Amino acid sequence: MKTLEYINWDPIQKFPLWKGFFIHIYSLMFVISFSLGWYIMKYIYQNDNIHKKYLEPLFICTFFGTLIGARLGQVLFYDFSYFSDHWIEAFLPIRENNQTFLLGFIKGYEFVGYRGLSSHGATIGIILSNLFYCTTILKKKSFIWLCDRLCIPVSLSAVFIRIGNFFNSEIVGKPCSETLPWAVKFMKMDTEYGGIVPRHPAQIYESIGYLSIFLLLWYFYKIKIKNYDGFLSGLFFILLWSIRFLLEFLKEPQGGEFISFLFMNTGQWLSIPFIIFGLFLINFSKINKYFFS
């Protein structure tokens, strides 16, 4: 019996909707992640005796913080050279294409959704938007208290975002041996890379890592370690950004990365402050009292 040597990956990326509009699988992953996040936070608020009236403002703040932060992060950290000449694409979910008509009559653009979103920018956006939420809406709870809860659905959302990247054949891994059973040939990448070669499915590696983080955080939440303010969010920052840091060694460079120093790229340099922040939160939580008291 012949051994599987690699996977030819050429999936459908979008479904036609109406006059140049499509439902992109990447966008669908975003909808799934926010929907699951809603139900997880609804359970957490009920469990922690927080009135449901605070749930909708949380969703709104997190949604816009994520989207705006992720987009600005992509523009500033990874593709500034491109977007400096295409500013309309930085703010609207469209792309130049002389062969298409947007809405059936606007020549030269096509609807592509908000592809190209930075996880580092999204994290900054979530932090700032929910700091606003805590100081103006949920005043009876601290910002760290909220972070300890919100990091749980965020870690699960990251799973679906990377699956969306996998469908888009973006954020691909570096070439690897074709004898690796789970090596992937991204069939849509031939024009960009000059040839189709087996690559590490870095998006799937990240998804598995983020799913493990979600399960670990959920377990700690359920056994009441949530009461040590800062522990869950500290663990989240340390684990998630450490995974991101390590997996960058297996990824192709993304766009026009503005940092490439020593042996580290933009994604790795931007991950280091979040790891340090996580260590600070762990120390702040004084979790040692739970294990050694």
C-alpha positions as a Markdown table, in Angstrom:
| # | Residue | x | y | z |
|---|---|---|---|---|
| 1 | Met | 0.0 | 0.0 | 0.0 |
| 2 | Lys | 1.4 | 3.4 | -1.0 |
| 3 | Thr | 2.1 | 5.8 | 1.8 |
| 4 | Leu | 0.6 | 9.3 | 1.7 |
| 5 | Glu | 3.5 | 11.7 | 1.0 |
| 6 | Tyr | 1.7 | 15.1 | 0.9 |
| 7 | Ile | -1.7 | 16.7 | 0.5 |
| 8 | Asn | -2.7 | 18.7 | -2.5 |
| 9 | Trp | -4.8 | 21.6 | -1.1 |
| 10 | Asp | -7.0 | 23.5 | -3.5 |
| 11 | Pro | -10.2 | 24.3 | -1.7 |
| 12 | Ile | -13.2 | 26.5 | -2.5 |
| 13 | Gln | -12.5 | 29.9 | -0.9 |
| 14 | Lys | -15.8 | 31.6 | -1.5 |
| 15 | Phe | -19.5 | 31.2 | -2.5 |
| 16 | Pro | -21.3 | 33.6 | -4.9 |
| 17 | Leu | -24.0 | 35.6 | -3.2 |
| 18 | Trp | -25.1 | 38.6 | -5.4 |
| 19 | Lys | -23.5 | 40.8 | -8.1 |
| 20 | Gly | -19.9 | 40.4 | -7.3 |
| 21 | Phe | -20.5 | 39.7 | -3.6 |
| 22 | Phe | -19.3 | 36.4 | -2.1 |
| 23 | Ile | -19.4 | 34.6 | 1.2 |
| 24 | His | -15.7 | 34.0 | 1.9 |
| 25 | Ile | -14.9 | 31.0 | 4.1 |
| 26 | Tyr | -12.4 | 33.2 | 6.0 |
| 27 | Ser | -15.3 | 35.6 | 6.8 |
| 28 | Leu | -17.5 | 32.6 | 7.8 |
| 29 | Met | -14.8 | 31.6 | 10.3 |
| 30 | Phe | -14.9 | 35.1 | 11.8 |
| 31 | Val | -18.7 | 34.8 | 12.2 |
| 32 | Ile | -18.4 | 31.3 | 13.8 |
| 33 | Ser | -15.7 | 32.6 | 16.2 |
| 34 | Phe | -17.7 | 35.6 | 17.4 |
| 35 | Ser | -20.9 | 33.5 | 17.7 |
| 36 | Leu | -19.1 | 31.0 | 19.9 |
| 37 | Gly | -17.5 | 33.8 | 21.8 |
| 38 | Trp | -20.9 | 35.2 | 22.5 |
| 39 | Tyr | -22.3 | 32.0 | 24.0 |
| 40 | Ile | -19.1 | 31.4 | 26.0 |
| 41 | Met | -19.2 | 34.9 | 27.5 |
| 42 | Lys | -23.0 | 34.5 | 28.1 |
| 43 | Tyr | -22.3 | 31.4 | 30.2 |
| 44 | Ile | -19.4 | 33.1 | 32.0 |
| 45 | Tyr | -21.5 | 36.2 | 32.9 |
| 46 | Gln | -24.3 | 34.0 | 34.2 |
| 47 | Asn | -21.9 | 31.9 | 36.2 |
| 48 | Asp | -20.3 | 35.0 | 37.7 |
| 49 | Asn | -23.6 | 36.8 | 38.3 |
| 50 | Ile | -23.1 | 39.6 | 35.8 |
| 51 | His | -26.4 | 41.0 | 34.4 |
| 52 | Lys | -27.0 | 40.1 | 30.7 |
| 53 | Lys | -27.4 | 43.8 | 29.8 |
| 54 | Tyr | -23.6 | 44.1 | 29.9 |
| 55 | Leu | -23.1 | 41.3 | 27.3 |
| 56 | Glu | -24.2 | 43.2 | 24.2 |
| 57 | Pro | -21.9 | 46.2 | 24.8 |
| 58 | Leu | -19.0 | 43.7 | 25.4 |
| 59 | Phe | -19.7 | 42.1 | 22.0 |
| 60 | Ile | -19.8 | 45.4 | 20.2 |
| 61 | Cys | -16.6 | 46.7 | 21.8 |
| 62 | Thr | -14.8 | 43.4 | 21.2 |
| 63 | Phe | -16.0 | 43.2 | 17.6 |
| 64 | Phe | -14.9 | 46.6 | 16.5 |
| 65 | Gly | -11.7 | 46.5 | 18.6 |
| 66 | Thr | -10.8 | 43.3 | 16.9 |
| 67 | Leu | -11.6 | 44.4 | 13.4 |
| 68 | Ile | -10.1 | 47.9 | 13.5 |
| 69 | Gly | -7.0 | 46.8 | 15.5 |
| 70 | Ala | -6.4 | 43.8 | 13.2 |
| 71 | Arg | -6.7 | 45.8 | 10.0 |
| 72 | Leu | -4.5 | 48.7 | 11.2 |
| 73 | Gly | -2.0 | 46.2 | 12.5 |
| 74 | Gln | -1.8 | 44.6 | 9.0 |
| 75 | Val | -1.4 | 47.9 | 7.3 |
| 76 | Leu | 1.3 | 49.3 | 9.7 |
| 77 | Phe | 3.2 | 46.1 | 10.6 |
| 78 | Tyr | 3.2 | 44.0 | 7.5 |
| 79 | Asp | 2.0 | 45.8 | 4.3 |
| 80 | Phe | 2.5 | 49.5 | 4.7 |
| 81 | Ser | 4.4 | 49.8 | 1.4 |
| 82 | Tyr | 1.4 | 48.4 | -0.4 |
| 83 | Phe | -1.3 | 50.2 | 1.4 |
| 84 | Ser | 0.5 | 53.5 | 1.2 |
| 85 | Asp | -0.5 | 53.4 | -2.5 |
| 86 | His | -3.9 | 51.8 | -1.9 |
| 87 | Trp | -5.4 | 53.6 | 1.1 |
| 88 | Ile | -9.0 | 52.9 | 0.0 |
| 89 | Glu | -8.2 | 49.1 | 0.4 |
| 90 | Ala | -6.9 | 49.7 | 3.9 |
| 91 | Phe | -10.3 | 50.8 | 5.1 |
| 92 | Leu | -12.8 | 49.1 | 2.7 |
| 93 | Pro | -13.1 | 45.4 | 2.1 |
| 94 | Ile | -12.3 | 45.7 | -1.7 |
| 95 | Arg | -9.3 | 45.2 | -4.0 |
| 96 | Glu | -8.3 | 46.7 | -7.3 |
| 97 | Asn | -9.1 | 44.4 | -10.2 |
| 98 | Asn | -9.5 | 45.9 | -13.7 |
| 99 | Gln | -11.5 | 42.9 | -14.9 |
| 100 | Thr | -14.4 | 43.2 | -12.4 |
| 101 | Phe | -17.2 | 45.6 | -11.5 |
| 102 | Leu | -18.1 | 46.2 | -7.9 |
| 103 | Leu | -21.9 | 46.1 | -7.3 |
| 104 | Gly | -22.2 | 45.4 | -11.0 |
| 105 | Phe | -21.2 | 48.9 | -12.1 |
| 106 | Ile | -18.1 | 50.3 | -10.3 |
| 107 | Lys | -15.3 | 49.2 | -12.6 |
| 108 | Gly | -11.8 | 48.3 | -11.3 |
| 109 | Tyr | -12.7 | 46.9 | -7.9 |
| 110 | Glu | -13.9 | 43.6 | -6.4 |
| 111 | Phe | -15.3 | 42.7 | -3.0 |
| 112 | Val | -12.8 | 40.5 | -1.1 |
| 113 | Gly | -13.7 | 41.0 | 2.5 |
| 114 | Tyr | -11.2 | 42.1 | 5.1 |
| 115 | Arg | -8.4 | 39.7 | 4.2 |
| 116 | Gly | -5.1 | 40.5 | 5.8 |
| 117 | Leu | -5.6 | 40.9 | 9.5 |
| 118 | Ser | -2.9 | 41.1 | 12.1 |
| 119 | Ser | -3.3 | 39.1 | 15.3 |
| 120 | His | -0.9 | 41.5 | 17.1 |
| 121 | Gly | -3.1 | 44.4 | 16.0 |
| 122 | Ala | -6.2 | 42.6 | 17.0 |
| 123 | Thr | -4.8 | 42.0 | 20.5 |
| 124 | Ile | -4.0 | 45.7 | 20.9 |
| 125 | Gly | -7.5 | 46.6 | 19.6 |
| 126 | Ile | -9.2 | 44.1 | 22.0 |
| 127 | Ile | -7.2 | 45.4 | 25.0 |
| 128 | Leu | -8.0 | 49.1 | 24.2 |
| 129 | Ser | -11.7 | 48.5 | 23.4 |
| 130 | Asn | -12.3 | 46.5 | 26.5 |
| 131 | Leu | -10.4 | 48.9 | 28.7 |
| 132 | Phe | -12.9 | 51.4 | 27.5 |
| 133 | Tyr | -15.7 | 48.9 | 28.2 |
| 134 | Cys | -14.6 | 48.4 | 31.8 |
| 135 | Thr | -14.1 | 52.1 | 32.6 |
| 136 | Thr | -17.4 | 53.3 | 31.1 |
| 137 | Ile | -19.8 | 50.4 | 31.2 |
| 138 | Leu | -18.9 | 47.5 | 33.4 |
| 139 | Lys | -17.5 | 49.7 | 36.2 |
| 140 | Lys | -18.0 | 47.2 | 39.1 |
| 141 | Lys | -15.4 | 44.8 | 37.7 |
| 142 | Ser | -11.7 | 45.4 | 37.0 |
| 143 | Phe | -10.1 | 45.3 | 33.6 |
| 144 | Ile | -7.9 | 42.3 | 34.7 |
| 145 | Trp | -11.1 | 40.5 | 35.8 |
| 146 | Leu | -12.5 | 40.9 | 32.3 |
| 147 | Cys | -9.3 | 39.8 | 30.7 |
| 148 | Asp | -9.3 | 36.6 | 32.7 |
| 149 | Arg | -12.7 | 35.7 | 31.2 |
| 150 | Leu | -12.4 | 37.2 | 27.7 |
| 151 | Cys | -9.1 | 35.3 | 27.0 |
| 152 | Ile | -11.1 | 32.0 | 27.0 |
| 153 | Pro | -13.3 | 32.7 | 23.9 |
| 154 | Val | -10.5 | 34.7 | 22.2 |
| 155 | Ser | -8.2 | 31.6 | 22.3 |
| 156 | Leu | -11.0 | 29.6 | 20.7 |
| 157 | Ser | -11.6 | 32.3 | 18.1 |
| 158 | Ala | -7.9 | 32.1 | 17.1 |
| 159 | Val | -8.5 | 28.5 | 16.1 |
| 160 | Phe | -11.1 | 29.4 | 13.5 |
| 161 | Ile | -9.1 | 32.4 | 12.2 |
| 162 | Arg | -6.2 | 30.1 | 11.4 |
| 163 | Ile | -8.5 | 27.6 | 9.7 |
| 164 | Gly | -9.7 | 30.5 | 7.6 |
| 165 | Asn | -6.1 | 31.3 | 6.7 |
| 166 | Phe | -5.7 | 27.7 | 5.7 |
| 167 | Phe | -8.6 | 27.9 | 3.3 |
| 168 | Asn | -7.2 | 31.1 | 1.9 |
| 169 | Ser | -3.8 | 29.4 | 1.4 |
| 170 | Glu | -2.1 | 32.3 | 3.3 |
| 171 | Ile | 0.4 | 32.5 | 6.1 |
| 172 | Val | 1.8 | 29.3 | 4.7 |
| 173 | Gly | 4.7 | 27.3 | 6.1 |
| 174 | Lys | 8.2 | 27.0 | 4.7 |
| 175 | Pro | 9.0 | 24.1 | 2.3 |
| 176 | Cys | 9.5 | 20.7 | 3.8 |
| 177 | Ser | 10.1 | 17.2 | 2.7 |
| 178 | Glu | 7.4 | 15.7 | 0.5 |
| 179 | Thr | 7.7 | 12.5 | 2.6 |
| 180 | Leu | 6.2 | 14.3 | 5.6 |
| 181 | Pro | 2.7 | 12.7 | 5.7 |
| 182 | Trp | 1.0 | 16.0 | 6.6 |
| 183 | Ala | 3.0 | 18.2 | 4.2 |
| 184 | Val | 0.7 | 20.4 | 2.1 |
| 185 | Lys | 1.0 | 21.6 | -1.5 |
| 186 | Phe | -0.9 | 24.9 | -1.6 |
| 187 | Met | -2.1 | 24.7 | -5.2 |
| 188 | Lys | -3.2 | 28.4 | -5.3 |
| 189 | Met | 0.3 | 29.6 | -4.4 |
| 190 | Asp | 2.1 | 28.7 | -7.6 |
| 191 | Thr | 2.1 | 32.2 | -9.1 |
| 192 | Glu | 3.3 | 33.8 | -5.9 |
| 193 | Tyr | 6.1 | 31.4 | -5.1 |
| 194 | Gly | 7.1 | 30.4 | -8.6 |
| 195 | Gly | 6.3 | 26.7 | -8.1 |
| 196 | Ile | 4.2 | 24.3 | -6.0 |
| 197 | Val | 6.3 | 22.6 | -3.3 |
| 198 | Pro | 5.3 | 20.7 | -0.1 |
| 199 | Arg | 5.0 | 23.0 | 2.9 |
| 200 | His | 4.4 | 22.9 | 6.6 |
| 201 | Pro | 0.7 | 23.5 | 7.3 |
| 202 | Ala | 1.7 | 26.2 | 9.8 |
| 203 | Gln | -2.0 | 27.4 | 10.1 |
| 204 | Ile | -3.0 | 23.9 | 11.4 |
| 205 | Tyr | -0.1 | 23.8 | 13.8 |
| 206 | Glu | -1.3 | 27.1 | 15.3 |
| 207 | Ser | -4.9 | 26.0 | 15.4 |
| 208 | Ile | -4.0 | 22.9 | 17.4 |
| 209 | Gly | -1.9 | 24.9 | 19.8 |
| 210 | Tyr | -4.7 | 27.5 | 20.3 |
| 211 | Leu | -7.3 | 24.8 | 20.9 |
| 212 | Ser | -5.1 | 23.3 | 23.6 |
| 213 | Ile | -4.8 | 26.8 | 25.2 |
| 214 | Phe | -8.6 | 27.1 | 25.1 |
| 215 | Leu | -9.1 | 23.8 | 26.8 |
| 216 | Leu | -6.5 | 24.5 | 29.5 |
| 217 | Leu | -8.0 | 28.0 | 30.3 |
| 218 | Trp | -11.5 | 26.5 | 30.4 |
| 219 | Tyr | -10.3 | 23.8 | 32.8 |
| 220 | Phe | -8.7 | 26.4 | 35.1 |
| 221 | Tyr | -11.7 | 28.6 | 35.0 |
| 222 | Lys | -13.9 | 25.8 | 36.1 |
| 223 | Ile | -11.7 | 24.8 | 39.1 |
| 224 | Lys | -12.0 | 28.4 | 40.4 |
| 225 | Ile | -8.4 | 29.6 | 39.6 |
| 226 | Lys | -10.3 | 32.4 | 37.9 |
| 227 | Asn | -10.4 | 34.0 | 41.4 |
| 228 | Tyr | -6.7 | 34.8 | 41.2 |
| 229 | Asp | -7.0 | 37.9 | 39.1 |
| 230 | Gly | -4.4 | 38.0 | 36.3 |
| 231 | Phe | -3.6 | 34.2 | 36.2 |
| 232 | Leu | -5.8 | 33.1 | 33.3 |
| 233 | Ser | -4.9 | 36.1 | 31.1 |
| 234 | Gly | -1.3 | 35.9 | 32.0 |
| 235 | Leu | -1.2 | 32.2 | 31.1 |
| 236 | Phe | -3.0 | 33.1 | 27.8 |
| 237 | Phe | -0.5 | 35.7 | 26.8 |
| 238 | Ile | 2.5 | 33.5 | 27.7 |
| 239 | Leu | 1.3 | 30.4 | 25.9 |
| 240 | Leu | -0.4 | 31.9 | 22.8 |
| 241 | Trp | 2.4 | 34.3 | 22.0 |
| 242 | Ser | 5.1 | 31.7 | 22.7 |
| 243 | Ile | 3.4 | 29.3 | 20.3 |
| 244 | Arg | 3.3 | 32.2 | 17.7 |
| 245 | Phe | 7.0 | 33.0 | 18.4 |
| 246 | Leu | 8.1 | 29.4 | 17.8 |
| 247 | Leu | 6.0 | 28.7 | 14.8 |
| 248 | Glu | 7.3 | 31.8 | 13.0 |
| 249 | Phe | 10.5 | 29.7 | 12.4 |
| 250 | Leu | 8.3 | 27.5 | 10.2 |
| 251 | Lys | 6.5 | 30.3 | 8.3 |
| 252 | Glu | 7.2 | 32.2 | 5.1 |
| 253 | Pro | 7.7 | 36.0 | 5.6 |
| 254 | Gln | 4.4 | 37.9 | 5.4 |
| 255 | Gly | 4.1 | 40.8 | 3.1 |
| 256 | Gly | 6.5 | 43.7 | 3.6 |
| 257 | Glu | 7.6 | 43.0 | 7.2 |
| 258 | Phe | 9.1 | 46.1 | 8.6 |
| 259 | Ile | 11.3 | 44.3 | 11.3 |
| 260 | Ser | 13.8 | 41.6 | 10.4 |
| 261 | Phe | 16.6 | 41.7 | 13.0 |
| 262 | Leu | 19.1 | 39.0 | 14.1 |
| 263 | Phe | 17.2 | 35.7 | 13.6 |
| 264 | Met | 13.7 | 37.1 | 14.3 |
| 265 | Asn | 11.0 | 38.5 | 12.1 |
| 266 | Thr | 8.2 | 41.0 | 12.7 |
| 267 | Gly | 5.8 | 38.5 | 14.2 |
| 268 | Gln | 8.4 | 37.3 | 16.7 |
| 269 | Trp | 9.5 | 40.8 | 17.8 |
| 270 | Leu | 5.9 | 41.9 | 18.3 |
| 271 | Ser | 5.2 | 38.7 | 20.3 |
| 272 | Ile | 7.9 | 39.4 | 22.9 |
| 273 | Pro | 6.1 | 42.3 | 24.7 |
| 274 | Phe | 2.9 | 40.2 | 25.0 |
| 275 | Ile | 4.9 | 37.3 | 26.6 |
| 276 | Ile | 6.5 | 39.8 | 29.1 |
| 277 | Phe | 3.1 | 41.2 | 29.8 |
| 278 | Gly | 1.8 | 37.7 | 30.5 |
| 279 | Leu | 4.7 | 37.1 | 33.0 |
| 280 | Phe | 3.8 | 40.3 | 34.7 |
| 281 | Leu | 0.2 | 39.2 | 35.1 |
| 282 | Ile | 1.1 | 35.8 | 36.5 |
| 283 | Asn | 3.3 | 37.5 | 39.1 |
| 284 | Phe | 0.5 | 40.0 | 39.8 |
| 285 | Ser | -2.0 | 37.1 | 40.4 |
| 286 | Lys | 0.1 | 35.6 | 43.2 |
| 287 | Ile | -1.1 | 32.1 | 42.0 |
| 288 | Asn | 1.5 | 30.4 | 44.2 |
| 289 | Lys | -0.9 | 30.8 | 47.1 |
| 290 | Tyr | -3.3 | 28.4 | 45.3 |
| 291 | Phe | -0.7 | 25.6 | 44.8 |
| 292 | Phe | 1.4 | 25.9 | 47.9 |
| 293 | Ser | -0.9 | 27.2 | 50.6 |
